Amino acid sequence: MKTGIKMTKINLQNQLDEKTKELILKMEEELEAKDKEIENLKNELAYLKNQVLNKNRKIFGSSSEQANTIQVSFFDEAEKDSNLKAAEPTIEEITYKRTKPTSNTGKKDNLANLEKIVIEHKLDEDQQSCRDCSSDLVVIGKKSKEVLKYIPAKLYVEEHLTYSYACRSCEENNDKANIITTKAPKTLLHKSMASNELLSHVINLKYQHALPLNRQESYFKMMGANLSRQTLANWVIGAAHELDPIYQLMKEELLKRNYIQADETVVKVLDDRGKESNKQKYMWLYKSPDKDQPIVIYDYQKTRSGSCPRNFLSGFSGYMQTDGYAGYNKVENVKRLYCLAHIRRKFHEIIVNLDEEALKSSRALIGFNYCAQLYKIEKDLKEQHSGKEDFYERRYKKRLKASKPIIEAFIAYVDREIKDAVPKSALGKALAYTKPLLPSFKVFLEDGSLEIDNNAAERSIRPFVVGRSNWLFSASTKGAESSALIYSIIETARNNNLVVEKYLLYLMNHFSNVDPQDKESLLKLLPFSKDLPEDLKVQAK
C-alpha cells in the first residue's frame, strides 16, 4: 500500500508541466523563508522577554549572581560523557558538626573603639554613715550602665592676630629697624576663611557620604553659618587644585605597579551655558589591587575612546584586567586579563529567569557551572591560605592543578556550543561574548597575585556611582576634574584602611607646610605611606 502511494506521487510529479513545478518550488522556498523568519522572531521575542526580566531583576531583585546550588550541581557537563550501564558507586554518608561563628556583634563590640568616660556616683562623705547607728557604710556592690553620648557639631570663628615687633635701639643707632613678625597657622586655602578642619569635613560629606553641596548649605545654615553652595564649590575646587601634586604622585606610583584593573562609567557634566551636554562624558577608574598599599585613581574624560586609557597608562607595563570593552585594546605594552564576573553574568542572566524544568535542559547552565567551579576554588583558597605570607605562591600552584583543566573544558564547551546556537538568542550572544575572552582569561594562571575578576575595580567605582545618584551632575568640567582628584585620594585612603576625614585633615595640615616640589616629603603623605601615624587607621575591634 505504501509503495502504491509513493508511485502515485511520483507519477503526479511527472505529469506536472514545468511552470507548475517552478510555481510549487517557489511556494516551498517562500514557506521555508517564512518559517525561518518566524523562528528568528520567536528567538528575538524570547531574547527581549529575557532582557525585560533582567532589567526588572536589576531594579527590584537581588544583585547576587547565584543560582540554586542543588539545581546547579545536578546539571553539569557530565551528561555528555555519562555511561548509563556503569554501576553506581557506593555512597558513604559523612556527618559532622561545626560551630559557626556568629556574624552578630554585641553592642559593646560595636562601641569598642570609642573613648569611654567613667563617672562614679558615690555618696558624699557626710552621707557615708548609717542613719541608725552612725557606723561607716561600706561598698557591697556596684552596677554599670553605659550611655552613648553625642556632642553636636559646632562652628565658631577663630581670629588670628599677628603682631610685628621692632627694636627701637637699632632704629636709633643704625637707622634701620630690626622687625620680627609672628605668623598665623597656614591653611590649605590660604586666601580663604575655610579652616582645614572645615574643608576636610565638607569634602568628606560630599565624596564619602554623598551629601550634595546644596544640602550642606542647609546643614551649615542650621548651625548659624550662611555658606552658599557656590562658596562650598569654590572651596572644593580650590582644594583639588592645591592637592594636584598628591594626585600626580599617586598616578606616578600606580604606573610603577605590574598589575592594574580598569573600569569606566558615565557622568553628566553641564556645558558652558549651564545645560546638560548631549554627549556622554566618562569617569575612568584605574586600580592597583595589591593586598598592601592599594592605589585607586579616577580620571575624567569627555569620551569613551580607547585613547583615554592608552594616554593615561602611557609608561605602564604589566597586567591589565578589564571587561570585554574593545577600547582597552589600544593600551600598549600590557598583557590583557579579562574579568570572569562579566562572563558569568551573561550566563546568569539566562538561567536566573528559568523555572526548574527549563533549567534541566538549559545549555547556558553548563557555562554558568564552569564559572561557579572556578569561583569555588578561589573562595576555598582565600579561606584556607589568605593570611599566609606565601599566599600568592600557594594560589598559583593550586590554580595550575585545579583551575586550568576547568578553563580548558570551558573553552571546549564554548567552541562546541557556538556552532549550533542561534546568534541572536541569549545563549548565542553569551557564547559570542565569551569566545574571544576565555583564551586570554587563562593569563590569570600565570601569577598568583592576579585576581579572577575585576570586581575590586567595580567596588571602587561604586562610591562615585552612589554620589552621582545624589548630586546628579557636575556643574562644569573643572568640577568633574576636581571630583576625579578628590575621589582618588578618598578611595585610596579608604582602601588603605584609613579614617578618611582624619586623614584629609592630616594631609591638609602637613601639605600646607611643605614645599610642593619636595617629592620625598610628599611621598610620606600619600594614603598608602608607611610613615602615616597609627591613629589615622581604622582600629580593629
C-alpha positions as CSV (number, residue, x, y, z in Angstrom):
1,M,0.0,0.0,0.0
2,K,2.8,2.4,0.9
3,T,4.6,1.6,-2.4
4,G,1.4,2.4,-4.3
5,I,1.1,5.8,-2.7
6,K,4.7,6.5,-3.4
7,M,4.3,5.6,-7.1
8,T,1.2,7.8,-7.4
9,K,3.1,10.8,-6.0
10,I,6.0,10.2,-8.4
11,N,3.5,9.9,-11.3
12,L,1.7,13.1,-10.3
13,Q,5.0,14.9,-10.1
14,N,5.9,13.7,-13.6
15,Q,2.6,14.8,-15.0
16,L,3.1,18.4,-13.9
17,D,4.3,20.9,-16.5
18,E,7.5,23.0,-15.9
19,K,5.7,26.2,-15.0
20,T,3.7,24.4,-12.3
21,K,6.8,22.8,-11.0
22,E,8.5,26.1,-10.8
23,L,5.5,27.6,-9.0
24,I,5.4,24.8,-6.4
25,L,9.2,25.2,-5.9
26,K,8.8,28.9,-5.4
27,M,6.0,28.4,-2.9
28,E,8.1,25.9,-1.0
29,E,11.0,28.3,-0.8
30,E,8.7,31.1,0.4
31,L,7.3,28.9,3.0
32,E,10.7,27.9,4.2
33,A,11.8,31.6,4.3
34,K,8.6,32.4,6.3
35,D,9.3,29.5,8.7
36,K,12.9,30.8,9.2
37,E,11.6,34.4,9.7
38,I,9.0,33.1,12.3
39,E,11.8,31.2,14.1
40,N,14.0,34.3,14.2
41,L,11.1,36.4,15.5
42,K,10.5,33.8,18.2
43,N,14.1,33.9,19.2
44,E,14.1,37.7,19.2
45,L,10.9,37.8,21.3
46,A,12.4,35.3,23.8
47,Y,15.6,37.5,24.0
48,L,13.6,40.7,24.5
49,K,11.5,39.0,27.2
50,N,14.7,37.9,28.9
51,Q,16.1,41.4,28.7
52,V,12.9,42.8,30.3
53,L,13.1,40.2,33.1
54,N,16.8,41.0,33.7
55,K,16.1,44.8,33.8
56,N,13.3,44.2,36.4
57,R,15.6,41.9,38.4
58,K,18.3,44.5,38.4
59,I,15.9,47.2,39.6
60,F,13.8,45.2,42.0
61,G,15.6,42.0,42.7
62,S,18.8,40.7,44.4
63,S,22.1,41.7,42.7
64,S,23.7,38.4,43.7
65,E,24.7,36.2,40.7
66,Q,23.9,33.0,42.5
67,A,21.9,30.0,41.3
68,N,20.3,27.3,43.3
69,T,23.3,25.2,44.3
70,I,21.3,22.0,44.4
71,Q,20.0,22.6,40.9
72,V,23.4,23.6,39.6
73,S,25.1,20.5,40.9
74,F,22.7,18.3,39.0
75,F,23.3,19.6,35.5
76,D,26.9,19.8,34.8
77,E,28.9,18.9,31.6
78,A,28.9,15.2,32.7
79,E,25.7,14.4,30.7
80,K,27.8,14.4,27.5
81,D,30.2,11.7,28.9
82,S,27.8,9.7,31.0
83,N,27.5,5.9,30.8
84,L,24.1,4.6,31.8
85,K,25.4,1.0,32.1
86,A,28.1,1.8,34.6
87,A,27.5,0.6,38.2
88,E,26.6,3.3,40.7
89,P,29.4,3.8,43.3
90,T,28.7,3.2,47.0
91,I,27.9,6.4,48.7
92,E,29.4,6.9,52.2
93,E,27.5,9.4,54.2
94,I,29.6,11.5,56.5
95,T,28.1,13.8,59.0
96,Y,29.8,16.3,61.2
97,K,29.1,19.3,63.4
98,R,30.7,22.6,63.0
99,T,30.5,25.6,65.3
100,K,29.9,28.6,63.0
101,P,30.9,31.9,64.5
102,T,28.0,34.3,64.6
103,S,28.2,37.5,62.4
104,N,26.2,39.4,65.0
105,T,28.2,41.6,67.3
106,G,27.1,42.8,70.7
107,K,26.7,46.5,71.5
108,K,29.9,46.6,73.5
109,D,31.8,45.3,70.4
110,N,30.2,47.9,68.3
111,L,31.4,50.7,70.7
112,A,34.8,49.2,71.4
113,N,36.7,51.9,69.5
114,L,35.0,54.9,71.2
115,E,36.5,56.9,74.1
116,K,35.0,56.0,77.4
117,I,34.5,58.4,80.3
118,V,33.7,56.7,83.6
119,I,31.5,58.6,86.0
120,E,31.1,57.2,89.5
121,H,28.1,58.0,91.6
122,K,29.1,57.8,95.2
123,L,27.6,59.1,98.4
124,D,29.0,62.3,99.7
125,E,31.3,62.0,102.7
126,D,28.7,63.3,105.1
127,Q,26.2,60.7,103.8
128,Q,28.6,57.6,104.2
129,S,27.4,56.8,107.8
130,C,24.4,54.7,109.0
131,R,21.3,56.7,109.9
132,D,20.6,54.4,112.8
133,C,23.9,53.7,114.5
134,S,26.3,56.2,112.8
135,S,28.7,53.5,111.7
136,D,30.6,53.9,108.5
137,L,28.9,52.5,105.4
138,V,31.0,50.1,103.1
139,V,30.6,49.4,99.4
140,I,29.0,46.0,98.9
141,G,28.4,46.1,95.1
142,K,28.1,48.2,92.1
143,K,26.2,48.2,88.8
144,S,27.2,49.6,85.4
145,K,25.1,51.4,82.8
146,E,26.6,52.6,79.5
147,V,25.0,55.6,77.8
148,L,26.1,56.6,74.2
149,K,26.5,60.3,74.2
150,Y,26.6,62.7,71.3
151,I,28.2,66.2,71.1
152,P,26.5,68.3,68.4
153,A,28.7,69.8,65.7
154,K,29.7,73.4,66.4
155,L,31.0,76.2,64.2
156,Y,33.0,79.1,65.6
157,V,35.2,81.8,64.3
158,E,38.9,81.7,65.2
159,E,40.5,85.1,64.8
160,H,44.3,85.1,64.4
161,L,46.0,88.4,65.3
162,T,49.7,88.6,64.3
163,Y,52.0,91.2,65.7
164,S,55.1,92.9,64.4
165,Y,58.0,93.8,66.8
166,A,60.8,96.3,66.2
167,C,64.0,97.2,68.0
168,R,64.0,100.9,68.8
169,S,67.6,100.9,69.8
170,C,68.7,99.5,66.4
171,E,66.5,102.0,64.7
172,E,68.1,104.9,66.6
173,N,71.7,103.8,66.3
174,N,71.7,102.1,62.9
175,D,68.9,104.0,61.2
176,K,67.4,100.5,60.4
177,A,64.8,98.8,62.5
178,N,65.1,95.1,63.3
179,I,61.5,93.9,62.7
180,I,60.1,90.5,63.7
181,T,56.5,89.4,62.7
182,T,54.6,86.5,64.1
183,K,52.8,84.1,61.8
184,A,49.3,82.7,61.8
185,P,48.9,78.9,61.2
186,K,48.9,78.0,57.5
187,T,45.8,76.5,55.8
188,L,45.4,74.7,52.5
189,L,43.4,77.6,51.1
190,H,45.5,80.4,52.5
191,K,43.3,83.2,50.9
192,S,40.1,81.6,52.2
193,M,38.4,81.7,55.6
194,A,37.9,77.8,55.3
195,S,39.9,76.1,58.0
196,N,41.5,72.7,57.2
197,E,39.0,71.1,59.7
198,L,36.0,72.6,57.9
199,L,37.4,71.9,54.4
200,S,38.1,68.2,55.2
201,H,34.6,67.9,56.7
202,V,32.9,69.4,53.6
203,I,34.9,67.2,51.3
204,N,34.2,64.1,53.4
205,L,30.5,64.8,53.4
206,K,30.3,65.3,49.7
207,Y,32.5,62.5,48.4
208,Q,32.4,59.7,51.1
209,H,28.9,60.3,52.3
210,A,27.4,61.6,49.0
211,L,25.8,64.7,50.6
212,P,25.4,67.3,47.8
213,L,26.6,70.9,48.4
214,N,23.0,72.3,48.3
215,R,22.1,70.1,51.3
216,Q,25.3,71.0,53.0
217,E,24.3,74.7,52.6
218,S,21.2,73.9,54.7
219,Y,23.2,71.8,57.1
220,F,25.6,74.7,57.9
221,K,22.7,77.2,58.0
222,M,21.2,75.3,60.9
223,M,24.5,75.8,62.7
224,G,24.3,79.5,62.2
225,A,26.6,80.0,59.2
226,N,25.4,81.2,55.8
227,L,27.7,79.3,53.4
228,S,26.4,79.4,49.9
229,R,26.7,76.4,47.6
230,Q,28.9,78.5,45.3
231,T,31.3,79.2,48.2
232,L,31.4,75.5,49.1
233,A,32.0,74.6,45.5
234,N,34.9,77.1,45.2
235,W,36.4,75.5,48.3
236,V,36.2,72.0,46.9
237,I,37.7,73.1,43.5
238,G,40.4,75.1,45.3
239,A,41.3,72.1,47.5
240,A,41.6,69.9,44.4
241,H,43.8,72.4,42.7
242,E,46.1,72.6,45.7
243,L,46.3,68.8,46.1
244,D,47.1,68.2,42.5
245,P,50.8,67.3,43.3
246,I,49.5,64.5,45.6
247,Y,47.3,63.2,42.7
248,Q,50.1,63.3,40.2
249,L,52.4,61.5,42.6
250,M,49.8,58.8,43.3
251,K,49.4,58.3,39.5
252,E,53.2,58.0,39.1
253,E,53.3,55.3,41.8
254,L,50.4,53.5,40.2
255,L,52.2,53.3,36.9
256,K,55.1,51.6,38.6
257,R,53.0,48.6,39.6
258,N,52.8,45.5,37.5
259,Y,49.0,44.9,37.7
260,I,46.2,47.4,37.2
261,Q,42.4,46.9,36.9
262,A,40.3,49.4,34.9
263,D,36.7,50.3,34.6
264,E,34.6,53.3,33.4
265,T,31.2,54.8,34.0
266,V,29.2,57.7,32.6
267,V,28.9,61.1,34.2
268,K,26.7,64.1,33.4
269,V,28.5,67.4,33.0
270,L,26.9,70.8,32.3
271,D,28.3,72.8,29.4
272,D,29.3,76.5,29.5
273,R,25.7,77.5,29.1
274,G,24.7,75.6,32.2
275,K,22.8,73.0,30.2
276,E,23.3,69.3,30.2
277,S,25.6,68.2,27.4
278,N,24.1,65.9,24.8
279,K,27.4,63.9,24.7
280,Q,28.1,61.3,27.4
281,K,31.2,62.0,29.5
282,Y,33.1,59.3,31.3
283,M,34.8,58.8,34.6
284,W,37.6,56.2,34.2
285,L,39.0,54.2,37.1
286,Y,42.4,52.5,37.5
287,K,43.2,50.4,40.5
288,S,46.2,48.5,41.7
289,P,44.5,45.8,43.9
290,D,47.6,44.9,45.9
291,K,46.9,43.5,49.4
292,D,49.4,46.1,50.7
293,Q,49.3,49.7,49.6
294,P,46.5,49.7,47.0
295,I,46.1,52.7,44.8
296,V,42.8,54.0,43.3
297,I,42.9,56.7,40.6
298,Y,39.9,58.4,38.9
299,D,40.3,60.2,35.5
300,Y,37.6,62.3,34.0
301,Q,37.5,62.3,30.2
302,K,35.0,63.7,27.6
303,T,34.8,60.4,25.6
304,R,34.9,56.6,25.9
305,S,37.6,56.4,23.2
306,G,40.4,53.9,23.7
307,S,42.8,56.8,23.5
308,C,41.8,57.7,27.1
309,P,43.2,54.6,28.8
310,R,46.1,54.5,26.3
311,N,47.2,58.0,27.2
312,F,46.6,57.6,30.9
313,L,48.5,54.3,31.1
314,S,51.4,55.5,28.9
315,G,54.6,54.2,30.6
316,F,52.8,51.3,32.3
317,S,53.9,47.8,31.6
318,G,52.3,44.7,33.1
319,Y,49.0,43.0,33.5
320,M,45.8,45.0,32.8
321,Q,42.4,43.5,33.8
322,T,39.2,44.8,32.3
323,D,35.8,43.7,31.0
324,G,35.4,42.9,27.3
325,Y,35.2,46.6,26.1
326,A,37.4,46.8,22.9
327,G,38.6,50.4,23.8
328,Y,41.1,48.9,26.2
329,N,42.8,47.1,23.3
330,K,44.5,50.4,22.4
331,V,46.7,50.3,25.6
332,E,50.2,49.4,24.6
333,N,52.8,47.2,26.3
334,V,50.3,45.4,28.5
335,K,49.1,41.8,28.9
336,R,45.3,41.7,28.9
337,L,43.5,39.8,31.6
338,Y,39.7,39.5,31.3
339,C,37.1,39.5,34.1
340,L,35.3,36.2,34.8
341,A,32.4,38.1,36.5
342,H,31.3,39.7,33.3
343,I,31.4,36.3,31.5
344,R,29.5,34.7,34.3
345,R,26.9,37.5,34.2
346,K,26.0,36.7,30.6
347,F,25.1,33.1,31.5
348,H,23.4,34.1,34.8
349,E,21.1,36.5,33.0
350,I,19.8,33.5,31.1
351,I,19.3,30.9,33.8
352,V,18.0,33.3,36.5
353,N,14.6,33.5,34.8
354,L,14.2,29.8,34.2
355,D,12.0,27.5,36.2
356,E,13.3,24.2,37.5
357,E,12.1,22.2,34.5
358,A,13.6,24.6,31.9
359,L,16.8,24.7,33.9
360,K,17.3,21.0,33.5
361,S,17.6,21.3,29.7
362,S,19.4,24.7,29.7
363,R,22.8,24.7,27.9
364,A,23.5,28.1,29.5
365,L,23.6,26.4,32.9
366,I,26.7,24.4,31.8
367,G,28.6,27.7,31.1
368,F,27.5,29.1,34.4
369,N,28.6,25.9,36.2
370,Y,32.2,26.3,34.9
371,C,32.3,29.9,36.3
372,A,30.8,28.6,39.6
373,Q,33.5,25.9,39.9
374,L,36.3,28.4,39.3
375,Y,34.9,30.8,41.9
376,K,34.6,27.9,44.4
377,I,38.3,27.2,44.1
378,E,39.1,30.9,44.6
379,K,36.9,31.1,47.7
380,D,38.5,28.0,49.2
381,L,41.9,29.3,48.6
382,K,41.2,32.6,50.4
383,E,39.5,30.9,53.3
384,Q,42.5,28.5,53.8
385,H,45.5,30.5,52.9
386,S,44.8,34.3,52.7
387,G,46.6,35.1,55.9
388,K,49.8,33.3,55.0
389,E,52.9,35.1,53.6
390,D,53.2,32.8,50.7
391,F,49.5,33.1,49.7
392,Y,50.2,34.1,46.1
393,E,52.6,31.2,45.6
394,R,50.1,28.7,47.1
395,R,47.3,30.2,44.9
396,Y,49.5,30.0,41.8
397,K,50.2,26.2,42.3
398,K,46.6,25.4,43.2
399,R,45.2,27.2,40.1
400,L,47.5,25.2,37.8
401,K,46.3,22.0,39.3
402,A,42.6,22.7,39.8
403,S,41.5,25.7,37.7
404,K,43.4,25.1,34.5
405,P,41.5,21.9,33.5
406,I,38.2,23.7,34.1
407,I,39.1,26.7,31.9
408,E,40.2,24.3,29.1
409,A,36.9,22.4,29.4
410,F,35.0,25.7,29.4
411,I,36.8,26.8,26.2
412,A,35.9,23.5,24.6
413,Y,32.3,23.8,25.6
414,V,32.0,27.3,24.1
415,D,33.6,26.2,20.8
416,R,31.2,23.3,20.6
417,E,28.0,25.1,21.6
418,I,28.5,28.2,19.4
419,K,28.3,26.1,16.3
420,D,24.6,25.3,16.9
421,A,23.5,28.3,18.9
422,V,21.2,30.9,17.2
423,P,23.3,34.1,17.0
424,K,20.5,36.4,18.1
425,S,19.4,34.2,21.0
426,A,20.5,34.9,24.6
427,L,22.8,31.9,24.6
428,G,24.2,32.8,21.2
429,K,25.1,36.3,22.5
430,A,26.6,34.9,25.7
431,L,28.8,32.5,23.8
432,A,29.8,35.1,21.2
433,Y,30.9,37.4,24.1
434,T,32.8,34.6,25.9
435,K,34.6,33.0,23.0
436,P,37.2,35.7,22.3
437,L,37.8,36.4,26.0
438,L,38.3,33.0,27.5
439,P,41.7,32.2,25.9
440,S,43.1,35.5,27.3
441,F,41.4,34.9,30.6
442,K,43.9,32.0,31.1
443,V,46.5,34.7,31.8
444,F,45.4,34.7,35.4
445,L,47.1,31.3,35.8
446,E,50.5,33.0,35.3
447,D,50.7,34.8,38.6
448,G,49.1,34.1,42.0
449,S,48.7,37.9,42.6
450,L,46.2,38.2,39.8
451,E,42.5,38.2,40.6
452,I,39.8,36.1,38.9
453,D,37.7,39.1,38.2
454,N,37.5,42.9,38.0
455,N,35.2,43.2,41.0
456,A,37.7,45.2,43.1
457,A,37.6,48.0,40.4
458,E,33.8,47.8,40.3
459,R,33.6,48.2,44.1
460,S,35.9,51.2,43.9
461,I,33.8,52.9,41.2
462,R,30.6,52.3,43.2
463,P,31.1,55.2,45.6
464,F,31.2,57.5,42.6
465,V,28.0,56.0,41.2
466,V,26.3,56.4,44.6
467,G,27.4,60.0,44.8
468,R,26.3,60.6,41.2
469,S,22.8,59.5,42.1
470,N,22.7,62.2,44.8
471,W,24.3,65.1,43.1
472,L,23.2,64.0,39.6
473,F,25.8,66.0,37.6
474,S,28.9,68.1,37.7
475,A,28.3,71.8,37.1
476,S,31.4,72.2,35.0
477,T,34.5,70.4,33.6
478,K,36.5,71.8,36.5
479,G,34.0,70.3,38.9
480,A,34.3,66.9,37.2
481,E,38.1,67.0,37.2
482,S,38.1,68.1,40.9
483,S,35.8,65.2,41.7
484,A,38.2,62.8,40.0
485,L,41.1,64.0,42.0
486,I,39.3,64.0,45.4
487,Y,37.7,60.7,44.8
488,S,41.1,59.3,44.1
489,I,42.5,60.5,47.4
490,I,39.5,59.4,49.4
491,E,39.1,55.9,47.8
492,T,42.8,55.2,48.1
493,A,42.7,56.2,51.8
494,R,39.6,54.1,52.4
495,N,41.2,51.1,50.6
496,N,44.3,51.5,52.9
497,N,42.0,51.3,56.0
498,L,42.3,55.0,57.0
499,V,39.7,57.1,58.7
500,V,39.0,59.3,55.7
501,E,38.2,62.7,57.4
502,K,41.1,62.3,59.9
503,Y,43.5,61.5,57.0
504,L,42.2,64.5,55.0
505,L,42.9,66.8,57.9
506,Y,46.3,65.3,58.5
507,L,47.1,65.7,54.8
508,M,46.0,69.3,54.6
509,N,47.8,70.3,57.8
510,H,51.1,68.8,56.6
511,F,50.8,69.7,53.0
512,S,50.2,73.3,53.9
513,N,53.7,73.4,55.5
514,V,55.8,71.6,52.9
515,D,57.3,72.6,49.5
516,P,55.1,71.0,46.8
517,Q,58.3,70.3,44.8
518,D,59.7,68.3,47.7
519,K,58.9,64.8,46.5
520,E,60.3,63.0,49.5
521,S,58.1,64.9,51.9
522,L,55.0,64.4,49.7
523,L,55.6,60.6,49.5
524,K,55.3,60.4,53.2
525,L,51.8,62.0,53.0
526,L,50.3,59.6,50.4
527,P,47.4,57.4,51.7
528,F,49.5,54.2,51.4
529,S,52.6,55.6,53.0
530,K,54.1,53.5,55.8
531,D,55.0,56.8,57.6
532,L,51.4,57.7,58.4
533,P,50.6,57.7,62.2
534,E,48.7,54.7,63.5
535,D,45.9,56.8,64.9
536,L,44.7,57.6,61.3
537,K,43.8,54.0,60.7
538,V,40.5,52.3,61.4
539,Q,41.0,50.5,64.7
540,A,40.3,46.8,64.7
541,K,37.7,45.6,67.2
